[in-house]
Amino acid sequence: MPSATELPVHGGLLERELATLGLHADDVLDLSVNVNPYGPSAAVIEAIRSAPIDRYPDPTAWKARLAIAQSIGTTPERIVLGNGAVDLLWTLVRARLSPGRVAVVVEPAFSEFHAAVSAVGGRVVTWRALPNAAFAVDLDAVAHAIRTWDAALVYLCSPANPTGVLVDMKSIARLARDASSTLVVLDESFLALSEGADDASHPMPDNVVRVRSMTKVHALAGVRVGYMVAREDVAASVEHARPPWTSSSMAQAAACAAAGQRSFVDQSRIRVLADRDRLSLEARAIGLAPLESSTFFFLIPVPDPRAARARLLERHRVLVRDATSFGLPGFIRVCARPAADDERLLSALHDEVLR
């Protein structure tokens, strides 16, 4: 098992851990990652297979940026393609945050933005949503933190990870207008597979940077594709802050194909939200208390999430996310899967959490 210094800060399978347990990745039911279980689509798979791997990819990813821009009604100069959302967040911080400047992070949240700020010598100020308030985000309090600390950046997610809580887009836009000298980084990695999918078309002020994950929505975890929508000078600064060829030919081909897959995404959203509703009901039926979520992952309170994760993996070959790394030591996070996987998960949870 991982030592205290090797505990995962993200979901997903760790090859060293599996080898220690004598497990193979194909034998594990992985509910620790939030990836569309119904993808990738046939069109995206074919695009990846057809991608030329014997020549360099376009360092500007022009075709992919153009396809994405056309699909969302903007210009390619406002699109940055990345090696997943992580690449974009880290590069944005390098490009836009000076050492000593403050970034406000709305937590609990994906940890990489916080890590990126620390890596460049920035100062992280956190505002934290609490379980006893249903993890609701108080944007007035966030705005106060921005003013108090003269923040250069603010990071928030909608839906939030790991809580699945949506943040009102009109309120985010108002916060951005009131803090016009601050860059508002809005992580929408799970928005397309949530009840708030229509929020993607809500207009935002020019100081809002929207980050989206094709990795999650189109099940491209092994290829890794994300994109950023930003005003042109911000997009250009991100491009200039990184080396060329940060996205492969396969990733660019996948992005081109995925940009035209609106029907696939719509159908996937219907399916994963139905999976969430069913699994949540089944979990309650056996005595668990899953939290409400707008998307297809949700939190479950457990007494000892680290031990629960370890036992579930070792004894049942089921992997869940220990939410301790989000600052939530009393929870695990699970991602809903097709109905065929429910019995295996629920049986494991019953044996290792409820007994």
C-alpha positions in Angstrom: 0.0 0.0 0.0 1.2 3.6 -0.5 3.1 5.1 2.4 1.9 8.3 4.1 4.1 10.3 1.7 2.8 8.4 -1.4 -0.9 8.8 -0.8 -2.6 9.8 -4.0 -3.8 13.4 -4.4 -5.9 12.4 -7.5 -8.0 9.5 -8.5 -6.9 6.8 -10.8 -4.9 3.6 -10.6 -1.4 3.5 -9.3 0.7 0.8 -11.0 3.0 0.4 -8.0 0.1 0.0 -5.6 -1.5 -2.5 -7.9 1.7 -4.5 -8.2 2.1 -4.6 -4.4 -1.4 -6.0 -4.1 -1.0 -8.4 -7.0 -3.7 -6.8 -9.0 -4.1 -5.9 -12.6 -5.7 -2.7 -13.8 -8.2 -4.5 -15.8 -9.5 -6.3 -12.7 -10.3 -3.1 -10.8 -13.6 -1.2 -10.9 -12.3 2.4 -10.8 -14.9 4.8 -9.4 -12.2 7.2 -8.2 -12.0 9.2 -11.5 -14.8 11.3 -13.0 -14.6 10.2 -16.6 -17.6 9.6 -18.9 -18.1 5.8 -18.8 -19.9 5.9 -22.2 -17.0 7.3 -24.2 -15.0 7.9 -26.3 -17.4 8.0 -29.2 -16.7 6.0 -32.4 -15.9 9.2 -34.3 -13.3 10.2 -31.7 -11.7 6.7 -31.7 -11.4 6.7 -35.4 -9.9 10.2 -35.4 -7.2 9.1 -32.9 -6.4 5.9 -34.9 -6.1 8.0 -38.1 -3.8 10.6 -36.6 -0.3 10.8 -38.2 2.3 9.8 -35.6 5.3 10.0 -38.0 5.3 13.8 -38.2 5.3 16.6 -35.7 1.9 18.0 -34.6 1.0 21.6 -35.4 2.6 23.5 -32.5 -0.3 26.0 -32.6 -3.0 23.3 -32.8 -4.8 25.5 -35.3 -7.3 23.0 -36.7 -8.4 21.8 -33.2 -8.7 25.4 -31.9 -10.7 26.3 -35.0 -13.1 23.3 -34.6 -13.6 24.1 -30.9 -14.1 27.8 -31.6 -16.7 27.1 -34.2 -18.5 24.7 -31.9 -19.0 27.3 -29.1 -19.3 30.4 -31.3 -16.0 32.2 -30.7 -12.7 32.8 -32.5 -9.7 30.5 -32.4 -7.6 33.3 -31.1 -9.5 33.0 -27.8 -8.9 29.2 -27.6 -5.9 27.5 -26.1 -5.6 23.7 -26.4 -3.8 21.9 -23.6 -2.6 18.5 -22.4 -5.6 18.3 -20.2 -6.9 21.0 -17.8 -3.9 20.6 -15.6 -1.5 21.8 -18.3 -3.7 24.9 -18.9 -4.0 25.8 -15.2 -0.3 25.5 -14.5 0.7 27.4 -17.6 -1.9 30.1 -16.9 -0.5 30.6 -13.4 3.1 30.8 -14.8 2.0 33.4 -17.3 -0.2 35.6 -15.2 0.9 35.4 -11.5 4.0 37.2 -10.2 5.9 35.9 -7.1 4.3 37.3 -4.0 0.9 38.1 -5.6 -2.2 36.5 -4.2 -4.5 34.0 -5.8 -7.9 33.3 -4.0 -8.9 29.6 -4.3 -12.5 28.6 -3.6 -12.3 25.2 -1.9 -12.8 22.3 -1.7 -11.5 22.1 -5.2 -9.2 20.4 -7.7 -5.8 20.8 -6.1 -3.6 21.6 -9.1 -4.3 25.4 -9.2 -3.2 25.7 -5.6 -0.1 23.7 -6.4 0.7 25.8 -9.4 0.4 29.1 -7.4 2.8 27.7 -4.8 5.2 26.6 -7.4 5.7 30.1 -8.9 6.0 31.7 -5.5 2.5 33.1 -5.3 0.4 33.3 -2.1 -2.7 31.2 -1.8 -5.7 32.6 0.1 -8.5 30.1 0.5 -12.2 30.6 1.0 -13.8 27.3 1.9 -17.4 26.0 1.5 -18.5 23.9 4.4 -20.5 20.7 4.8 -23.0 22.3 7.2 -23.9 24.8 4.5 -24.3 22.1 1.8 -21.0 23.3 0.4 -22.7 26.4 -1.0 -20.3 29.0 -2.4 -20.8 32.5 -0.9 -19.5 34.7 -3.7 -19.9 37.8 -1.6 -17.4 36.3 0.8 -15.1 35.4 -2.1 -15.4 39.0 -3.4 -14.4 40.3 0.0 -11.3 38.1 0.0 -10.4 39.4 -3.5 -10.6 43.0 -2.3 -8.8 42.4 1.0 -5.9 40.7 -0.6 -5.8 42.5 -3.9 -5.9 39.2 -5.6 -4.5 38.8 -9.1 -6.3 35.5 -9.7 -9.3 33.8 -8.3 -10.1 30.1 -9.0 -13.4 28.4 -8.6 -15.2 25.4 -10.1 -18.7 24.8 -11.3 -19.6 22.1 -10.7 -17.2 22.0 -7.8 -15.0 19.0 -7.3 -15.6 16.9 -5.2 -18.9 18.3 -4.1 -20.8 18.6 -7.4 -22.2 21.9 -6.3 -23.1 24.4 -9.1 -22.3 28.1 -8.7 -24.7 30.6 -10.2 -23.3 32.0 -13.4 -25.0 35.4 -13.1 -23.3 35.8 -9.7 -19.9 34.7 -11.1 -20.3 37.3 -13.9 -21.2 40.0 -11.4 -18.2 39.1 -9.2 -15.9 39.3 -12.3 -17.3 42.7 -13.3 -16.8 44.1 -9.8 -13.3 42.7 -9.7 -12.3 43.8 -13.2 -8.5 43.9 -12.5 -8.6 40.3 -11.3 -8.5 37.3 -13.6 -11.3 34.9 -12.7 -10.4 31.3 -13.6 -13.7 29.3 -13.9 -13.0 25.6 -14.1 -15.9 24.0 -16.0 -14.4 20.5 -16.4 -17.6 18.7 -15.4 -20.2 21.3 -16.6 -21.2 19.5 -19.8 -22.1 16.3 -17.8 -24.1 18.2 -15.1 -27.5 19.6 -14.6 -26.0 23.0 -15.4 -24.8 22.2 -18.9 -26.7 25.1 -20.4 -24.5 27.4 -18.2 -21.7 26.9 -20.8 -23.4 29.4 -23.1 -23.8 32.1 -20.4 -21.8 35.2 -21.4 -19.0 36.3 -19.2 -16.9 39.4 -18.8 -13.5 39.4 -20.5 -11.6 38.9 -17.3 -13.1 35.4 -17.0 -11.1 32.4 -18.2 -13.1 29.3 -18.8 -11.3 25.9 -18.6 -13.0 22.8 -20.0 -11.9 19.1 -20.0 -12.5 16.9 -23.1 -10.5 14.3 -21.1 -13.5 14.0 -18.7 -16.4 14.6 -21.1 -15.2 12.4 -23.9 -13.3 9.8 -21.9 -9.8 10.7 -23.2 -7.9 10.2 -20.0 -5.1 8.4 -21.8 -4.9 11.0 -24.6 -5.5 14.1 -22.5 -7.2 17.1 -24.0 -8.5 20.3 -22.5 -9.1 23.8 -23.7 -9.3 27.3 -22.4 -11.5 30.1 -23.5 -10.0 33.5 -22.7 -9.7 37.0 -24.2 -7.0 37.2 -26.8 -4.2 38.7 -24.8 -4.6 36.1 -22.0 -4.7 33.3 -24.5 -1.6 34.6 -26.2 0.3 34.9 -22.9 -0.5 31.3 -22.1 0.8 30.1 -25.5 4.0 32.1 -25.0 4.6 30.6 -21.5 5.0 27.0 -22.6 7.1 25.0 -25.0 5.8 23.9 -28.4 4.1 20.6 -29.1 2.2 20.4 -25.8 -0.6 18.6 -27.5 0.1 15.5 -29.6 -1.3 14.7 -33.1 -3.7 12.2 -31.5 -4.9 14.8 -29.0 -5.5 17.4 -31.7 -7.3 14.9 -33.9 -9.5 13.9 -30.9 -10.3 17.5 -30.2 -11.3 18.1 -33.8 -13.7 15.1 -33.7 -15.0 15.8 -30.2 -15.9 19.4 -31.0 -18.6 18.1 -33.3 -20.0 15.5 -30.9 -22.8 17.6 -29.2 -25.4 14.8 -29.6 -23.0 12.3 -28.0 -22.4 14.7 -25.0 -26.1 15.3 -24.6 -26.9 11.6 -24.6 -24.0 10.9 -22.2 -25.3 13.5 -19.8 -28.7 11.9 -19.7 -27.2 8.5 -19.0 -24.7 9.5 -16.3 -27.2 11.6 -14.4 -29.6 8.7 -14.5 -26.8 6.5 -13.2 -26.2 9.0 -10.4 -29.8 9.0 -9.4 -30.0 5.2 -9.3 -26.8 4.7 -7.5 -27.6 7.4 -4.9 -31.0 5.7 -4.2 -29.4 2.3 -3.9 -26.7 3.6 -1.6 -29.4 5.1 0.7 -31.3 1.9 0.7 -28.3 0.0 2.3 -27.8 2.7 4.9 -25.4 5.2 3.4 -26.0 8.9 3.1 -24.7 10.2 -0.2 -24.7 14.0 -0.7 -26.7 15.8 -3.4 -24.7 16.6 -6.5 -25.4 18.3 -9.8 -23.2 15.9 -11.7 -22.3 12.2 -11.9 -20.0 12.0 -8.9 -20.9 12.5 -5.3 -19.6 12.4 -1.7 -20.4 9.7 0.8 -19.7 10.3 4.5 -17.5 7.5 6.0 -15.7 7.2 9.3 -12.2 6.5 7.9 -11.9 7.2 4.2 -8.3 6.2 3.9 -8.9 2.8 5.5 -12.1 2.3 3.5 -10.3 3.1 0.2 -7.5 0.6 1.1 -9.9 -2.2 2.0 -12.2 -1.7 -0.9 -9.3 -2.0 -3.3 -7.5 -4.9 -1.6 -10.5 -7.0 -0.8 -13.0 -6.1 -3.5 -10.9 -4.6 -6.3 -13.0 -1.5 -6.2 -11.3 1.9 -6.1 -12.9 5.0 -4.7 -11.5 8.5 -4.0 -10.4 9.3 -0.5 -11.5 13.0 -0.1 -9.0 13.7 2.6 -6.8 15.4 -0.1 -9.6 17.9 -0.6 -9.6 18.7 3.1 -12.6 16.4 3.7 -11.3 13.6 5.9 -14.8 12.3 6.6 -15.8 11.5 3.0 -15.1 9.3 0.0 -16.1 10.3 -3.6 -17.6 7.9 -6.1 -18.4 8.3 -9.7 -21.6 6.8 -10.9 -21.2 4.0 -13.5 -23.6 1.9 -15.6 -26.0 -0.2 -13.7 -24.0 -3.4 -14.2 -21.3 -2.1 -11.8 -23.7 -1.1 -9.0 -24.0 -4.4 -7.3 -20.2 -4.8 -7.0 -19.8 -1.4 -5.6 -22.7 -1.5 -3.1 -21.7 -5.0 -1.9 -18.1 -3.7 -1.3 -19.4 -0.6 0.5 -21.7 -2.7 2.6 -18.9 -5.0 3.7 -16.2 -2.4 4.3 -18.0 0.8 5.4 -21.2 -0.3 7.1 -20.0 -3.4 9.0 
